[in-house]
Amino acid sequence: MQLRLENVGIIEKADIDINGLTIIAGNNDTGKSTIGKIAYSLTKSFEDFELNYERDKNLLIQKYFRDFYILLRKDVDLRKDRELREHMERFMFYRRVDNKKLLESMNKLKEFIEKNEVKLNPKAKEEVFSNIDKINSLFNEKESKNAKILKSVKKIFTSEFRKQINNIFTDESKISIWEGKNAVINLIIKNNEILQDETKKIDEIFPFDSSIFIETPFILTYKDALEESDDIYHVEDLLNKLERPNLTKKEGSLNINKIINGDILFDEEDNKFSFNKKSGNKKIKIDIINAAAGIKSLGILQLLDSSGEFNNNLLLVIDEPEIHLHPDWQVAYSKLLVELVKNGVNVLITSHSPYLIEALNKFSKEEKIYDKTKFYLSELNKEGKATIIDKTKNKEEIFDKLSKPFERLVFGD
């Protein structure tokens, strides 16, 4: 697929092929991470549109019920009115387990309030019934698949970008996904609000089935705090995957335990991660907070591998993994990514490490996936806008740019 961006974040223009292994190199603050987040957000929006629709609908039902309950409680002592309390308790139970019975229970509750002349002041009664009608409307609502997808896009982009998606130089941006000559999705962003291009309907089949976004290994260390915040979509999504048990109880195909000399595991009883390190004939269980950042980085891949997440037609987005990896492990990490691509996973990686990028270049040739490998360079122009340029046929420019700081240290300016 092709991801095309115009005036998004700091990026003035980008046209990127994602079909196998895609490497985006460049300095900090040149739009690399923005590309990764957009590719993830679009894929995830299609993957989770039904889930997000139902989740948001249930949140609204909970809100309306809470408002309804508080309004009722102001005028009625629910502790004394046994029959009304039973209706409320039934309603609260079905709200958690059965939507059809919830609807029946809610309407019986409304009927009970009307027939038994429950003492409510006129305004409160009007508001109580208004909330019941809102819940009824939600149940009877029939959204099109297209509308659900667009809602999912808006939800995930809001979570990932906090309404800061427009270019700082203009208030209109464009994002589109193409396959050959045909657009899958066309979005227009005005004043940081995502709109569908009404002239071009969303194609309801996306090029990738699912997506994972890896940003930092410290997601393992600060799991509890991140779960409580429930704030950033890709963080919650990744934690849900990392906490899944390895049902097969087998080692993953990547053999990461040989690199880190142990296994990162999730203990369901303790509800935390640990590093089981091999030391001679012994295995030492180390709290994840005491494991090296590089071990956590590789451990994330190990957990995803062992729980079967690396399926065919997955888009795996990884943001600058070299930050926590020694050059030796950058090379090992690169080899793992090439292995994943060989097995059908699509990888989009951002980096400013010459070690990692050179390793990806070397292993992609050795493993014969070079025809599915693309190299891009992100650079700022004089106006401070970033452009993403295809350097697949001229990778030397990437290596020259990334090695210049070292050359200046050794040879001077």
VEXKEZA-940043 format. One record per residue (C-alpha): residue number from 1; y, z, x. Coordinates in Angstrom, 1 decimal. Last residue first. Layout:
resi = NUM v = Y w = Z u = X
...
***
This chain:
resi = 413 v = 20.3 w = 10.7 u = 34.5
resi = 412 v = 18.0 w = 12.7 u = 36.8
resi = 411 v = 14.7 w = 11.6 u = 38.3
resi = 410 v = 12.3 w = 14.4 u = 37.2
resi = 409 v = 14.2 w = 16.0 u = 34.3
resi = 408 v = 15.6 w = 12.6 u = 33.2
resi = 407 v = 12.1 w = 11.1 u = 33.3
resi = 406 v = 10.8 w = 14.0 u = 31.1
resi = 405 v = 13.5 w = 13.4 u = 28.5
resi = 404 v = 12.9 w = 9.7 u = 28.6
resi = 403 v = 9.2 w = 9.9 u = 27.8
resi = 402 v = 9.6 w = 9.7 u = 24.0
resi = 401 v = 11.8 w = 6.6 u = 24.1
resi = 400 v = 9.7 w = 4.7 u = 26.6
resi = 399 v = 6.5 w = 5.5 u = 24.6
resi = 398 v = 8.1 w = 4.3 u = 21.3
resi = 397 v = 9.5 w = 1.1 u = 23.0
resi = 396 v = 6.1 w = 0.5 u = 24.5
resi = 395 v = 4.6 w = 0.2 u = 21.0
resi = 394 v = 5.9 w = -3.4 u = 20.6
resi = 393 v = 3.5 w = -5.1 u = 18.3
resi = 392 v = 3.1 w = -2.1 u = 16.1
resi = 391 v = 6.8 w = -1.2 u = 16.4
resi = 390 v = 7.7 w = -1.4 u = 12.7
resi = 389 v = 11.2 w = 0.1 u = 12.3
resi = 388 v = 12.3 w = 3.1 u = 10.2
resi = 387 v = 16.0 w = 3.2 u = 9.8
resi = 386 v = 18.0 w = 6.5 u = 9.8
resi = 385 v = 21.7 w = 6.8 u = 9.0
resi = 384 v = 24.1 w = 8.7 u = 11.3
resi = 383 v = 26.8 w = 6.1 u = 11.2
resi = 382 v = 26.0 w = 5.1 u = 14.8
resi = 381 v = 22.4 w = 4.3 u = 13.9
resi = 380 v = 19.6 w = 6.9 u = 13.8
resi = 379 v = 16.1 w = 6.0 u = 14.8
resi = 378 v = 12.6 w = 6.3 u = 13.3
resi = 377 v = 9.9 w = 4.3 u = 15.1
resi = 376 v = 6.8 w = 3.0 u = 13.4
resi = 375 v = 3.2 w = 2.3 u = 14.5
resi = 374 v = 0.5 w = 0.8 u = 12.3
resi = 373 v = -3.2 w = 1.1 u = 12.5
resi = 372 v = -5.7 w = -0.7 u = 10.2
resi = 371 v = -6.3 w = -3.7 u = 12.6
resi = 370 v = -6.8 w = -1.1 u = 15.3
resi = 369 v = -9.7 w = 0.5 u = 13.5
resi = 368 v = -12.2 w = -0.5 u = 16.1
resi = 367 v = -13.2 w = 2.9 u = 17.3
resi = 366 v = -12.1 w = 2.2 u = 20.9
resi = 365 v = -8.8 w = 0.6 u = 19.8
resi = 364 v = -8.0 w = 3.4 u = 17.4
resi = 363 v = -8.9 w = 5.9 u = 20.1
resi = 362 v = -6.4 w = 4.5 u = 22.6
resi = 361 v = -3.4 w = 4.2 u = 20.2
resi = 360 v = -4.1 w = 7.6 u = 18.7
resi = 359 v = -4.3 w = 9.1 u = 22.2
resi = 358 v = -1.0 w = 7.5 u = 23.1
resi = 357 v = 0.6 w = 8.9 u = 20.0
resi = 356 v = -0.7 w = 12.4 u = 20.6
resi = 355 v = 0.3 w = 12.6 u = 24.3
resi = 354 v = 3.7 w = 10.9 u = 23.7
resi = 353 v = 4.5 w = 13.7 u = 21.2
resi = 352 v = 7.3 w = 13.1 u = 18.7
resi = 351 v = 5.0 w = 12.9 u = 15.7
resi = 350 v = 4.6 w = 12.0 u = 12.0
resi = 349 v = 1.1 w = 11.3 u = 10.6
resi = 348 v = 0.0 w = 9.2 u = 7.7
resi = 347 v = -3.8 w = 9.2 u = 7.5
resi = 346 v = -5.9 w = 7.2 u = 5.0
resi = 345 v = -9.5 w = 8.5 u = 4.8
resi = 344 v = -12.3 w = 5.9 u = 4.6
resi = 343 v = -14.8 w = 7.2 u = 7.2
resi = 342 v = -13.2 w = 5.3 u = 10.1
resi = 341 v = -9.9 w = 6.9 u = 9.2
resi = 340 v = -11.5 w = 10.4 u = 9.5
resi = 339 v = -12.8 w = 9.5 u = 12.9
resi = 338 v = -9.3 w = 8.4 u = 14.0
resi = 337 v = -7.9 w = 11.7 u = 12.8
resi = 336 v = -10.6 w = 13.7 u = 14.8
resi = 335 v = -9.8 w = 11.7 u = 18.0
resi = 334 v = -6.1 w = 12.5 u = 17.6
resi = 333 v = -6.9 w = 16.2 u = 17.3
resi = 332 v = -8.9 w = 16.1 u = 20.5
resi = 331 v = -5.9 w = 14.4 u = 22.3
resi = 330 v = -3.5 w = 17.0 u = 20.9
resi = 329 v = -6.0 w = 19.6 u = 22.0
resi = 328 v = -5.7 w = 18.6 u = 25.6
resi = 327 v = -1.9 w = 18.4 u = 25.3
resi = 326 v = -1.8 w = 22.0 u = 24.0
resi = 325 v = -1.3 w = 22.1 u = 20.2
resi = 324 v = 1.2 w = 24.1 u = 18.1
resi = 323 v = 4.0 w = 21.5 u = 17.8
resi = 322 v = 1.5 w = 18.7 u = 18.1
resi = 321 v = 0.8 w = 18.7 u = 14.4
resi = 320 v = 4.1 w = 16.9 u = 13.6
resi = 319 v = 3.7 w = 16.6 u = 9.8
resi = 318 v = 0.3 w = 15.6 u = 8.6
resi = 317 v = -0.3 w = 13.5 u = 5.4
resi = 316 v = -3.9 w = 12.8 u = 4.4
resi = 315 v = -4.2 w = 10.1 u = 1.7
resi = 314 v = -7.7 w = 10.2 u = 0.2
resi = 313 v = -9.4 w = 6.9 u = -0.5
resi = 312 v = -12.9 w = 8.1 u = 0.6
resi = 311 v = -13.2 w = 11.9 u = 0.5
resi = 310 v = -12.1 w = 14.4 u = 3.1
resi = 309 v = -12.2 w = 17.4 u = 0.8
resi = 308 v = -15.8 w = 18.2 u = 1.3
resi = 307 v = -15.5 w = 22.0 u = 1.8
resi = 306 v = -16.6 w = 21.7 u = 5.4
resi = 305 v = -14.0 w = 19.1 u = 6.3
resi = 304 v = -11.1 w = 20.9 u = 4.6
resi = 303 v = -12.0 w = 24.1 u = 6.3
resi = 302 v = -12.3 w = 22.4 u = 9.7
resi = 301 v = -9.1 w = 20.4 u = 9.3
resi = 300 v = -7.3 w = 23.7 u = 8.6
resi = 299 v = -9.1 w = 25.3 u = 11.6
resi = 298 v = -7.7 w = 22.7 u = 14.0
resi = 297 v = -4.2 w = 23.9 u = 13.2
resi = 296 v = -5.3 w = 27.5 u = 13.0
resi = 295 v = -6.9 w = 27.3 u = 16.5
resi = 294 v = -3.7 w = 25.8 u = 17.8
resi = 293 v = -1.7 w = 28.7 u = 16.3
resi = 292 v = -3.8 w = 31.2 u = 18.3
resi = 291 v = -5.8 w = 33.7 u = 16.2
resi = 290 v = -4.5 w = 37.3 u = 15.8
resi = 289 v = -3.1 w = 36.8 u = 12.3
resi = 288 v = -6.4 w = 35.2 u = 11.3
resi = 287 v = -8.2 w = 38.5 u = 11.8
resi = 286 v = -10.9 w = 38.0 u = 14.4
resi = 285 v = -14.6 w = 38.3 u = 13.7
resi = 284 v = -16.5 w = 38.2 u = 17.0
resi = 283 v = -19.8 w = 36.3 u = 17.3
resi = 282 v = -22.1 w = 37.3 u = 20.1
resi = 281 v = -24.5 w = 35.4 u = 22.3
resi = 280 v = -21.8 w = 34.5 u = 24.8
resi = 279 v = -18.5 w = 34.9 u = 22.9
resi = 278 v = -18.4 w = 32.7 u = 19.8
resi = 277 v = -15.3 w = 33.3 u = 17.6
resi = 276 v = -15.4 w = 33.8 u = 13.9
resi = 275 v = -11.7 w = 33.3 u = 13.0
resi = 274 v = -10.7 w = 34.9 u = 9.7
resi = 273 v = -9.0 w = 33.9 u = 6.4
resi = 272 v = -8.3 w = 36.3 u = 3.6
resi = 271 v = -9.3 w = 37.3 u = 0.1
resi = 270 v = -11.4 w = 40.2 u = 1.4
resi = 269 v = -14.2 w = 39.4 u = -1.1
resi = 268 v = -13.6 w = 35.6 u = -0.9
resi = 267 v = -13.7 w = 35.5 u = 2.9
resi = 266 v = -12.3 w = 32.2 u = 4.1
resi = 265 v = -13.7 w = 31.0 u = 7.4
resi = 264 v = -12.3 w = 29.5 u = 10.6
resi = 263 v = -15.2 w = 28.8 u = 12.9
resi = 262 v = -16.0 w = 29.1 u = 16.6
resi = 261 v = -15.5 w = 27.6 u = 20.0
resi = 260 v = -12.3 w = 25.9 u = 19.1
resi = 259 v = -13.5 w = 22.4 u = 20.2
resi = 258 v = -17.2 w = 22.9 u = 19.4
resi = 257 v = -16.4 w = 24.4 u = 16.0
resi = 256 v = -14.5 w = 21.2 u = 15.2
resi = 255 v = -17.8 w = 19.4 u = 14.7
resi = 254 v = -16.1 w = 16.6 u = 12.6
resi = 253 v = -19.1 w = 16.2 u = 10.2
resi = 252 v = -18.5 w = 19.6 u = 8.6
resi = 251 v = -21.0 w = 22.4 u = 9.3
resi = 250 v = -23.2 w = 23.3 u = 6.4
resi = 249 v = -23.0 w = 26.1 u = 3.8
resi = 248 v = -23.3 w = 23.4 u = 1.1
resi = 247 v = -20.9 w = 25.2 u = -1.2
resi = 246 v = -18.3 w = 25.8 u = 1.5
resi = 245 v = -16.1 w = 28.1 u = -0.6
resi = 244 v = -12.7 w = 26.9 u = -1.8
resi = 243 v = -9.8 w = 28.8 u = -0.3
resi = 242 v = -8.6 w = 25.9 u = 1.8
resi = 241 v = -8.3 w = 23.7 u = -1.2
resi = 240 v = -6.3 w = 26.1 u = -3.3
resi = 239 v = -4.1 w = 26.8 u = -0.2
resi = 238 v = -3.4 w = 23.1 u = 0.2
resi = 237 v = -2.2 w = 22.7 u = -3.4
resi = 236 v = 0.0 w = 25.8 u = -3.4
resi = 235 v = 1.6 w = 24.7 u = -0.2
resi = 234 v = 2.0 w = 21.1 u = -1.4
resi = 233 v = 3.8 w = 22.2 u = -4.6
resi = 232 v = 6.3 w = 24.6 u = -3.0
resi = 231 v = 7.2 w = 27.7 u = -5.1
resi = 230 v = 4.2 w = 29.8 u = -6.0
resi = 229 v = 6.1 w = 32.7 u = -4.3
resi = 228 v = 3.2 w = 35.1 u = -4.6
resi = 227 v = 0.8 w = 32.5 u = -3.1
resi = 226 v = 3.1 w = 32.0 u = -0.1
resi = 225 v = 3.3 w = 35.8 u = 0.6
resi = 224 v = -0.5 w = 36.2 u = 0.4
resi = 223 v = -1.3 w = 33.1 u = 2.6
resi = 222 v = 1.1 w = 34.1 u = 5.4
resi = 221 v = -1.4 w = 33.7 u = 8.2
resi = 220 v = -3.3 w = 30.6 u = 6.9
resi = 219 v = -0.1 w = 28.8 u = 5.9
resi = 218 v = 0.9 w = 29.4 u = 9.5
resi = 217 v = -0.9 w = 26.2 u = 10.5
resi = 216 v = 2.2 w = 24.2 u = 9.3
resi = 215 v = 2.9 w = 21.0 u = 7.4
resi = 214 v = -0.4 w = 19.7 u = 6.1
resi = 213 v = -0.1 w = 17.5 u = 3.0
resi = 212 v = -3.2 w = 16.5 u = 1.1
resi = 211 v = -3.5 w = 13.5 u = -1.3
resi = 210 v = -5.8 w = 12.1 u = -4.0
resi = 209 v = -7.0 w = 8.8 u = -5.6
resi = 208 v = -4.9 w = 6.4 u = -3.6
resi = 207 v = -3.6 w = 3.0 u = -4.7
resi = 206 v = -2.3 w = 4.4 u = -8.0
resi = 205 v = -3.6 w = 3.1 u = -11.4
resi = 204 v = -1.1 w = 3.7 u = -14.3
resi = 203 v = 1.3 w = 0.9 u = -13.3
resi = 202 v = 4.7 w = 2.2 u = -14.1
resi = 201 v = 6.7 w = -0.2 u = -16.2
resi = 200 v = 9.4 w = -2.4 u = -14.6
resi = 199 v = 12.7 w = -3.2 u = -16.4
resi = 198 v = 13.1 w = 0.5 u = -17.3
resi = 197 v = 13.4 w = 1.5 u = -13.6
resi = 196 v = 12.2 w = 5.0 u = -14.1
resi = 195 v = 14.7 w = 7.8 u = -13.4
resi = 194 v = 14.7 w = 10.6 u = -10.9
resi = 193 v = 17.9 w = 12.8 u = -10.9
resi = 192 v = 19.4 w = 13.5 u = -7.5
resi = 191 v = 22.8 w = 12.1 u = -8.6
resi = 190 v = 21.0 w = 8.8 u = -9.4
resi = 189 v = 17.5 w = 8.3 u = -8.2
resi = 188 v = 15.8 w = 5.0 u = -9.2
resi = 187 v = 12.1 w = 4.8 u = -9.2
resi = 186 v = 9.8 w = 1.7 u = -9.2
resi = 185 v = 6.0 w = 2.2 u = -9.4
resi = 184 v = 3.0 w = -0.1 u = -8.8
resi = 183 v = 5.1 w = -3.1 u = -7.7
resi = 182 v = 3.3 w = -6.4 u = -7.2
resi = 181 v = 3.6 w = -8.9 u = -4.4
resi = 180 v = 1.1 w = -7.3 u = -2.1
resi = 179 v = 0.5 w = -3.7 u = -3.4
resi = 178 v = 3.9 w = -2.1 u = -3.7
resi = 177 v = 5.2 w = 1.4 u = -4.1
resi = 176 v = 8.9 w = 2.0 u = -4.8
resi = 175 v = 11.7 w = 4.4 u = -4.1
resi = 174 v = 15.4 w = 3.6 u = -4.7
resi = 173 v = 18.5 w = 5.7 u = -4.1
resi = 172 v = 21.9 w = 6.1 u = -5.8
resi = 171 v = 24.5 w = 8.7 u = -5.1
resi = 170 v = 25.6 w = 7.3 u = -1.7
resi = 169 v = 26.2 w = 8.4 u = 1.9
resi = 168 v = 24.2 w = 11.7 u = 1.8
resi = 167 v = 21.2 w = 9.7 u = 0.6
resi = 166 v = 19.8 w = 11.0 u = -2.6
resi = 165 v = 16.7 w = 13.3 u = -2.5
resi = 164 v = 18.3 w = 16.8 u = -2.6
resi = 163 v = 17.2 w = 18.0 u = -6.0
resi = 162 v = 15.0 w = 20.8 u = -4.4
resi = 161 v = 13.0 w = 18.3 u = -2.3
resi = 160 v = 9.4 w = 19.3 u = -2.7
resi = 159 v = 9.4 w = 21.2 u = -6.0
resi = 158 v = 11.9 w = 18.8 u = -7.6
resi = 157 v = 9.8 w = 15.9 u = -6.3
resi = 156 v = 6.7 w = 17.5 u = -7.8
resi = 155 v = 8.2 w = 18.0 u = -11.3
resi = 154 v = 10.0 w = 14.7 u = -11.5
resi = 153 v = 6.8 w = 12.8 u = -10.5
resi = 152 v = 4.7 w = 14.7 u = -13.0
resi = 151 v = 7.2 w = 14.0 u = -15.8
resi = 150 v = 7.0 w = 10.3 u = -14.8
resi = 149 v = 3.2 w = 10.4 u = -14.9
resi = 148 v = 3.3 w = 12.1 u = -18.4
resi = 147 v = 5.6 w = 9.4 u = -19.7
resi = 146 v = 3.4 w = 6.6 u = -18.5
resi = 145 v = 0.3 w = 8.3 u = -20.0
resi = 144 v = 2.1 w = 8.3 u = -23.3
resi = 143 v = 3.0 w = 11.7 u = -24.8
resi = 142 v = 1.6 w = 12.8 u = -28.1
resi = 141 v = 3.1 w = 16.1 u = -29.3
resi = 140 v = 1.2 w = 17.8 u = -32.1
resi = 139 v = 0.5 w = 20.9 u = -30.1
resi = 138 v = 4.0 w = 21.1 u = -28.7
resi = 137 v = 5.5 w = 20.6 u = -32.2
resi = 136 v = 3.4 w = 23.6 u = -33.5
resi = 135 v = 4.7 w = 25.7 u = -30.6
resi = 134 v = 8.3 w = 24.8 u = -31.5
resi = 133 v = 7.5 w = 25.5 u = -35.2
resi = 132 v = 6.4 w = 29.0 u = -34.3
resi = 131 v = 9.5 w = 29.5 u = -32.3
resi = 130 v = 11.7 w = 28.4 u = -35.2
resi = 129 v = 9.7 w = 30.7 u = -37.5
resi = 128 v = 10.8 w = 33.7 u = -35.4
resi = 127 v = 14.4 w = 32.4 u = -35.1
resi = 126 v = 14.7 w = 32.1 u = -38.9
resi = 125 v = 13.1 w = 35.5 u = -39.5
resi = 124 v = 15.5 w = 37.0 u = -37.0
resi = 123 v = 18.5 w = 35.5 u = -38.7
resi = 122 v = 17.4 w = 36.6 u = -42.2
resi = 121 v = 16.6 w = 40.2 u = -41.2
resi = 120 v = 12.9 w = 40.9 u = -41.0
resi = 119 v = 10.9 w = 43.1 u = -43.2
resi = 118 v = 7.5 w = 41.5 u = -43.5
resi = 117 v = 7.4 w = 39.9 u = -46.9
resi = 116 v = 3.6 w = 40.1 u = -47.2
resi = 115 v = 3.3 w = 36.4 u = -48.1
resi = 114 v = 5.8 w = 35.0 u = -45.5
resi = 113 v = 4.7 w = 37.2 u = -42.5
resi = 112 v = 1.0 w = 36.5 u = -43.4
resi = 111 v = 1.7 w = 32.7 u = -43.6
resi = 110 v = 3.3 w = 32.7 u = -40.1
resi = 109 v = 0.4 w = 34.7 u = -38.7
resi = 108 v = -2.1 w = 32.3 u = -40.3
resi = 107 v = -0.1 w = 29.5 u = -38.7
resi = 106 v = -0.4 w = 31.1 u = -35.3
resi = 105 v = -4.1 w = 31.8 u = -35.7
resi = 104 v = -4.9 w = 28.2 u = -36.6
resi = 103 v = -2.9 w = 26.9 u = -33.6
resi = 102 v = -4.6 w = 29.5 u = -31.3
resi = 101 v = -8.0 w = 28.5 u = -32.6
resi = 100 v = -7.3 w = 24.9 u = -31.5
resi = 99 v = -5.8 w = 26.0 u = -28.2
resi = 98 v = -8.7 w = 28.2 u = -27.2
resi = 97 v = -8.8 w = 30.7 u = -24.3
resi = 96 v = -5.5 w = 32.2 u = -23.3
resi = 95 v = -3.4 w = 31.8 u = -26.4
resi = 94 v = -6.5 w = 32.6 u = -28.4
resi = 93 v = -6.3 w = 36.2 u = -27.2
resi = 92 v = -2.5 w = 36.6 u = -27.9
resi = 91 v = -2.9 w = 35.2 u = -31.4
resi = 90 v = -5.7 w = 37.5 u = -32.2
resi = 89 v = -3.6 w = 40.5 u = -30.9
resi = 88 v = -0.7 w = 39.3 u = -33.1
resi = 87 v = -2.8 w = 39.0 u = -36.2
resi = 86 v = -4.3 w = 42.4 u = -35.5
resi = 85 v = -0.8 w = 43.9 u = -35.1
resi = 84 v = 0.2 w = 42.4 u = -38.5
resi = 83 v = -2.8 w = 44.1 u = -40.1
resi = 82 v = -2.1 w = 47.5 u = -38.4
resi = 81 v = 1.6 w = 47.7 u = -39.2
resi = 80 v = 2.3 w = 51.1 u = -37.6
resi = 79 v = 2.1 w = 50.0 u = -33.9
resi = 78 v = 3.9 w = 46.7 u = -34.6
resi = 77 v = 7.1 w = 48.6 u = -35.6
resi = 76 v = 9.0 w = 45.7 u = -37.1
resi = 75 v = 12.6 w = 44.6 u = -36.7
resi = 74 v = 13.1 w = 44.3 u = -32.9
resi = 73 v = 9.4 w = 43.7 u = -32.4
resi = 72 v = 9.5 w = 40.4 u = -34.3
resi = 71 v = 12.3 w = 39.0 u = -32.0
resi = 70 v = 10.3 w = 40.2 u = -28.9
resi = 69 v = 7.1 w = 38.6 u = -30.1
resi = 68 v = 8.8 w = 35.2 u = -30.9
resi = 67 v = 10.6 w = 35.1 u = -27.5
resi = 66 v = 7.3 w = 35.9 u = -25.8
resi = 65 v = 5.5 w = 33.3 u = -27.9
resi = 64 v = 8.1 w = 30.6 u = -27.2
resi = 63 v = 7.8 w = 31.3 u = -23.4
resi = 62 v = 4.0 w = 31.3 u = -23.4
resi = 61 v = 4.0 w = 28.0 u = -25.3
resi = 60 v = 6.4 w = 26.6 u = -22.8
resi = 59 v = 4.2 w = 27.7 u = -19.9
resi = 58 v = 1.2 w = 26.1 u = -21.7
resi = 57 v = 3.0 w = 22.8 u = -22.0
resi = 56 v = 3.9 w = 22.9 u = -18.3
resi = 55 v = 0.3 w = 23.5 u = -17.4
resi = 54 v = -1.0 w = 20.8 u = -19.7
resi = 53 v = 1.4 w = 18.2 u = -18.4
resi = 52 v = 0.9 w = 19.2 u = -14.8
resi = 51 v = -2.9 w = 18.9 u = -15.1
resi = 50 v = -2.6 w = 15.5 u = -16.8
resi = 49 v = -0.3 w = 14.2 u = -14.1
resi = 48 v = -2.2 w = 15.7 u = -11.2
resi = 47 v = -3.5 w = 12.6 u = -9.3
resi = 46 v = -0.6 w = 10.4 u = -10.3
resi = 45 v = 2.0 w = 12.9 u = -9.2
resi = 44 v = -0.1 w = 13.8 u = -6.1
resi = 43 v = 0.1 w = 10.2 u = -4.8
resi = 42 v = 3.9 w = 10.1 u = -5.4
resi = 41 v = 4.5 w = 13.5 u = -3.8
resi = 40 v = 2.4 w = 12.8 u = -0.7
resi = 39 v = 4.1 w = 9.5 u = 0.1
resi = 38 v = 7.5 w = 11.1 u = -0.5
resi = 37 v = 6.7 w = 14.2 u = 1.6
resi = 36 v = 5.5 w = 12.0 u = 4.5
resi = 35 v = 8.5 w = 9.8 u = 4.4
resi = 34 v = 10.9 w = 12.8 u = 4.3
resi = 33 v = 9.1 w = 14.3 u = 7.3
resi = 32 v = 10.0 w = 11.3 u = 9.5
resi = 31 v = 13.7 w = 11.1 u = 8.3
resi = 30 v = 15.4 w = 11.1 u = 11.7
resi = 29 v = 16.1 w = 14.8 u = 12.0
resi = 28 v = 13.9 w = 15.4 u = 15.1
resi = 27 v = 13.3 w = 12.4 u = 17.3
resi = 26 v = 10.9 w = 9.6 u = 16.6
resi = 25 v = 7.4 w = 8.5 u = 15.8
resi = 24 v = 5.8 w = 7.4 u = 12.5
resi = 23 v = 2.1 w = 6.8 u = 12.8
resi = 22 v = 0.1 w = 5.1 u = 10.0
resi = 21 v = -3.7 w = 5.1 u = 10.2
resi = 20 v = -5.7 w = 3.4 u = 7.4
resi = 19 v = -3.6 w = 1.5 u = 4.8
resi = 18 v = -0.1 w = 2.9 u = 4.6
resi = 17 v = 2.4 w = 0.1 u = 5.3
resi = 16 v = 6.0 w = 1.2 u = 5.6
resi = 15 v = 9.3 w = -0.4 u = 4.6
resi = 14 v = 12.2 w = 1.9 u = 5.3
resi = 13 v = 15.9 w = 1.7 u = 4.7
resi = 12 v = 19.0 w = 4.0 u = 4.9
resi = 11 v = 17.0 w = 7.2 u = 5.5
resi = 10 v = 18.9 w = 10.5 u = 5.7
resi = 9 v = 17.7 w = 11.5 u = 2.3
resi = 8 v = 16.7 w = 8.3 u = 0.5
resi = 7 v = 19.1 w = 5.4 u = 0.8
resi = 6 v = 16.5 w = 2.7 u = 0.2
resi = 5 v = 12.8 w = 3.4 u = 0.5
resi = 4 v = 9.7 w = 1.1 u = 0.3
resi = 3 v = 6.2 w = 2.4 u = 0.6
resi = 2 v = 3.6 w = -0.4 u = 1.0
resi = 1 v = 0.0 w = 0.0 u = 0.0
***
